[in-house]
Amino acid sequence: MDSLSDPGLHSQDALIEVRAVSRVFPSGDGGLRALENISFSVFPQEFVCILGPSGSGKSTLLRILAGLLQPSSGEVRFHNRTIEGPRKGVGFVFQKSNLMPWRTVLQNIKLPLELDGQPALDAQEMALKMVELVGLQGFEQALPRDLSGGMAQRVAIARALIHNPDVLLLDEPFGSLDAMTRERMGNELLRIWQAHKKTVVMVTHSISEALFLADRVLVLSHRPGQLCLDLQVNLARPRLEAMRYTATFGELAESVRRAIGESETLMEGV
């Protein structure tokens, strides 16, 4: 359950393959090693969460998966082709919603279709469907300044989904929300995922959030980030809030805490 997965296992079925990826950022003292020799696969319709201490390279890894950054060595394959830059088929939601303040909810959601040259009526119809999916009926004409943080992130998720991507990448999308709103947004994300069954890779700092949402949890060590745990989350779906208080959930959380703690202990000896 808590062993590292074989990156070659069933790789022919994988949607994303990460092969021995390292990333070094230039610096005055020879370079900052952010990631080191990371390998794993993500399969269609799988929900994967990435955890790790601050500075472990989680967001860097997600940007490499999106093609926004290139690895210093190794490769990432998407649909069995090496990712060399941003590409269609990948939706990205950042820590901040990054909505255009002068555009309404509906206009923000349909922006990707407009940029793709979709006919206006088709874009409008798709955007209205996305509004319904994320539960923002009645707010179609609202501006970002009139939205709560959770509502703004719903708009960002709808915008990322409107072009029907194969994979949705989420970088701490609920990190700035209060605990209660964050919990509600986690349930909303599960509802949206259940409706569309997209492949999801999400970065989070919350062990409870990761275990509640994911099929698998990947834990990165302290910098340079290395994969120190690939944990299958053997909780039934649909996920219920009561699951957070079960013995199984507690055991899974302890496995994650232990992996993070061991990486911290290793750093102390460096």
C-alpha positions as CSV (number, residue, x, y, z in Angstrom):
1,M,0.0,0.0,0.0
2,D,2.7,2.5,0.9
3,S,5.5,1.3,-1.5
4,L,6.7,3.4,-4.4
5,S,5.0,2.4,-7.6
6,D,6.9,1.0,-10.6
7,P,6.8,3.7,-13.2
8,G,6.9,1.1,-15.9
9,L,3.9,-0.8,-14.6
10,H,1.1,-0.7,-17.2
11,S,2.7,2.4,-18.7
12,Q,1.0,1.6,-22.0
13,D,-2.3,2.5,-20.4
14,A,-1.1,5.7,-18.7
15,L,-2.3,9.1,-19.7
16,I,0.7,10.9,-18.2
17,E,4.2,9.3,-17.7
18,V,6.8,11.1,-15.6
19,R,10.2,9.6,-16.4
20,A,13.2,10.4,-14.2
21,V,12.4,14.1,-14.1
22,S,14.8,16.5,-12.4
23,R,14.7,20.3,-12.4
24,V,17.5,22.7,-11.6
25,F,16.9,26.5,-11.5
26,P,20.0,28.7,-12.3
27,S,21.5,30.4,-9.3
28,G,24.8,32.0,-8.3
29,D,26.1,28.9,-6.5
30,G,25.7,26.3,-9.1
31,G,22.0,26.0,-9.4
32,L,19.0,25.3,-7.1
33,R,17.9,21.7,-7.3
34,A,14.1,21.7,-7.1
35,L,13.2,18.1,-8.2
36,E,15.4,15.0,-8.5
37,N,14.7,11.8,-10.5
38,I,11.0,11.6,-10.1
39,S,9.0,8.9,-11.9
40,F,5.3,7.9,-11.8
41,S,2.3,7.4,-14.1
42,V,-1.2,8.8,-14.0
43,F,-4.0,6.8,-15.5
44,P,-7.2,8.0,-17.2
45,Q,-10.0,9.2,-14.8
46,E,-7.6,8.9,-11.8
47,F,-7.6,11.6,-9.1
48,V,-4.0,12.1,-7.8
49,C,-3.0,14.5,-5.1
50,I,0.6,15.7,-4.5
51,L,1.7,16.5,-1.0
52,G,5.0,17.5,0.5
53,P,6.7,20.1,2.7
54,S,7.0,23.7,1.6
55,G,9.7,24.0,-1.0
56,S,9.6,20.4,-2.1
57,G,8.9,21.3,-5.7
58,K,5.2,20.4,-5.9
59,S,4.2,23.5,-7.9
60,T,7.3,23.1,-10.1
61,L,6.3,19.5,-10.9
62,L,2.7,20.6,-11.8
63,R,4.1,23.3,-14.1
64,I,6.3,20.7,-15.8
65,L,3.2,18.4,-16.3
66,A,1.4,21.4,-17.9
67,G,4.3,22.1,-20.2
68,L,4.9,25.6,-18.6
69,L,8.4,24.5,-17.5
70,Q,10.8,22.1,-19.1
71,P,12.6,19.5,-16.9
72,S,16.4,19.8,-16.7
73,S,16.6,16.1,-17.4
74,G,14.0,13.3,-17.9
75,E,10.8,13.7,-19.7
76,V,7.0,13.9,-19.3
77,R,4.8,12.0,-21.8
78,F,1.2,12.9,-22.4
79,H,-0.8,10.5,-24.7
80,N,2.5,8.8,-25.3
81,R,4.1,12.0,-26.7
82,T,6.8,14.0,-25.0
83,I,5.5,17.3,-23.6
84,E,7.6,20.2,-25.0
85,G,5.4,23.1,-24.1
86,P,1.8,24.1,-23.3
87,R,-0.7,22.1,-25.2
88,K,-4.4,21.5,-25.7
89,G,-5.9,18.8,-23.6
90,V,-4.6,20.2,-20.3
91,G,-6.6,22.5,-18.0
92,F,-4.8,24.4,-15.2
93,V,-6.2,26.1,-12.1
94,F,-3.8,28.2,-10.1
95,Q,-3.7,29.2,-6.4
96,K,-5.4,32.4,-7.3
97,S,-8.4,32.4,-9.7
98,N,-6.7,34.9,-12.0
99,L,-10.1,36.1,-13.4
100,M,-10.2,39.1,-15.6
101,P,-11.7,41.8,-13.4
102,W,-13.6,43.6,-16.2
103,R,-15.3,40.4,-17.5
104,T,-18.4,38.9,-16.0
105,V,-18.5,35.3,-14.7
106,L,-19.9,34.1,-18.1
107,Q,-17.3,36.1,-20.1
108,N,-14.5,34.7,-18.0
109,I,-15.7,31.1,-18.4
110,K,-16.0,31.3,-22.2
111,L,-12.7,33.1,-22.7
112,P,-10.8,30.0,-23.8
113,L,-13.4,29.2,-26.5
114,E,-13.2,32.8,-27.7
115,L,-9.5,32.5,-28.0
116,D,-9.9,29.3,-30.0
117,G,-12.2,31.1,-32.4
118,Q,-15.4,29.2,-31.4
119,P,-18.7,30.6,-32.8
120,A,-20.1,33.1,-30.2
121,L,-23.4,31.1,-29.8
122,D,-21.6,27.8,-29.2
123,A,-19.3,29.5,-26.7
124,Q,-22.3,31.0,-24.9
125,E,-24.1,27.7,-24.7
126,M,-21.0,25.9,-23.3
127,A,-20.4,28.6,-20.8
128,L,-24.0,28.4,-19.5
129,K,-23.6,24.6,-19.1
130,M,-20.4,25.2,-17.1
131,V,-22.1,27.8,-14.9
132,E,-24.7,25.1,-14.1
133,L,-22.0,22.5,-13.5
134,V,-20.2,24.6,-10.9
135,G,-23.4,25.8,-9.3
136,L,-23.2,29.5,-10.1
137,Q,-26.7,30.0,-11.6
138,G,-27.8,33.6,-11.0
139,F,-24.2,34.9,-11.0
140,E,-23.7,34.9,-14.8
141,Q,-23.4,38.7,-15.0
142,A,-21.5,39.2,-11.7
143,L,-18.0,40.7,-11.8
144,P,-15.1,39.0,-9.9
145,R,-15.1,41.8,-7.3
146,D,-18.6,40.6,-6.3
147,L,-17.7,37.0,-5.8
148,S,-16.4,35.2,-2.7
149,G,-13.1,33.3,-2.9
150,G,-14.8,30.0,-3.3
151,M,-17.1,31.3,-6.1
152,A,-14.1,32.8,-7.9
153,Q,-12.4,29.4,-7.8
154,R,-15.5,27.8,-9.2
155,V,-15.3,30.2,-12.1
156,A,-11.6,29.2,-12.6
157,I,-12.5,25.5,-12.6
158,A,-15.3,26.1,-15.1
159,R,-13.0,28.0,-17.3
160,A,-10.4,25.2,-17.2
161,L,-13.0,22.6,-18.0
162,I,-14.8,24.4,-20.8
163,H,-12.5,23.2,-23.6
164,N,-13.0,19.6,-22.4
165,P,-9.4,18.8,-21.4
166,D,-8.2,15.3,-20.8
167,V,-6.5,16.3,-17.6
168,L,-7.1,19.0,-15.0
169,L,-4.2,20.3,-13.0
170,L,-4.9,22.2,-9.8
171,D,-2.3,24.1,-7.8
172,E,-3.5,24.6,-4.2
173,P,-6.8,25.9,-5.6
174,F,-8.4,26.2,-2.1
175,G,-5.3,27.3,-0.2
176,S,-6.5,30.9,0.4
177,L,-10.0,29.8,1.7
178,D,-11.1,29.5,5.3
179,A,-11.5,25.9,6.6
180,M,-15.2,25.6,6.2
181,T,-15.2,27.0,2.7
182,R,-12.3,24.8,1.8
183,E,-14.2,21.7,3.0
184,R,-17.2,22.7,0.9
185,M,-15.1,23.3,-2.1
186,G,-13.5,19.9,-1.8
187,N,-17.0,18.3,-1.9
188,E,-17.9,20.5,-4.9
189,L,-14.7,19.4,-6.7
190,L,-15.6,15.7,-6.1
191,R,-19.1,16.4,-7.4
192,I,-17.7,18.0,-10.6
193,W,-15.1,15.2,-11.0
194,Q,-17.9,12.6,-10.6
195,A,-19.9,14.3,-13.3
196,H,-17.1,14.5,-15.8
197,K,-14.6,11.9,-14.6
198,K,-11.6,13.9,-15.8
199,T,-8.1,12.9,-14.9
200,V,-7.1,15.2,-12.0
201,V,-3.6,16.0,-10.5
202,M,-3.9,18.4,-7.6
203,V,-1.3,20.0,-5.3
204,T,-2.3,20.5,-1.7
205,H,-0.7,21.1,1.7
206,S,-3.6,19.3,3.5
207,I,-3.2,15.6,4.3
208,S,-7.0,15.3,5.1
209,E,-8.0,17.1,1.9
210,A,-5.7,14.8,-0.2
211,L,-6.9,11.6,1.3
212,F,-10.6,12.7,1.1
213,L,-10.3,13.6,-2.6
214,A,-7.7,11.3,-4.2
215,D,-7.4,7.8,-5.5
216,R,-3.6,8.1,-4.9
217,V,-1.4,10.4,-2.9
218,L,2.1,11.2,-4.0
219,V,4.4,12.6,-1.3
220,L,7.6,14.6,-2.2
221,S,10.5,14.9,0.1
222,H,12.3,18.2,1.1
223,R,14.2,19.9,-1.6
224,P,15.3,18.6,-3.9
225,G,11.9,16.9,-4.1
226,Q,12.0,13.2,-4.6
227,L,9.0,10.8,-4.6
228,C,9.1,9.2,-1.2
229,L,5.6,7.7,-1.1
230,D,3.0,6.6,-3.6
231,L,0.0,5.7,-1.6
232,Q,-3.2,4.0,-2.8
233,V,-6.2,5.5,-1.0
234,N,-8.4,2.5,-0.4
235,L,-11.6,4.4,0.5
236,A,-14.9,3.6,-1.2
237,R,-16.6,6.2,-3.4
238,P,-18.7,8.2,-3.2
239,R,-16.6,9.8,-0.4
240,L,-18.6,10.8,2.7
241,E,-17.5,13.3,5.4
242,A,-17.8,10.6,8.0
243,M,-14.9,8.8,6.4
244,R,-12.5,11.4,7.8
245,Y,-13.1,9.9,11.3
246,T,-12.6,6.2,10.5
247,A,-9.7,4.1,11.6
248,T,-8.7,3.5,7.9
249,F,-8.5,7.2,7.2
250,G,-6.4,7.7,10.3
251,E,-4.0,4.9,9.2
252,L,-3.6,6.5,5.8
253,A,-3.0,9.9,7.3
254,E,-0.3,8.4,9.6
255,S,1.4,6.8,6.6
256,V,1.6,10.2,4.9
257,R,2.8,12.0,8.1
258,R,5.5,9.4,8.5
259,A,6.7,9.8,5.0
260,I,6.9,13.6,5.4
261,G,8.6,13.2,8.8
262,E,11.2,10.9,7.5
263,S,12.1,13.3,4.8
264,E,12.5,16.1,7.4
265,T,14.7,13.8,9.5
266,L,16.9,13.2,6.4
267,M,17.2,16.9,5.8
268,E,18.4,17.5,9.4
269,G,21.4,15.3,8.7
270,V,22.4,17.0,5.5
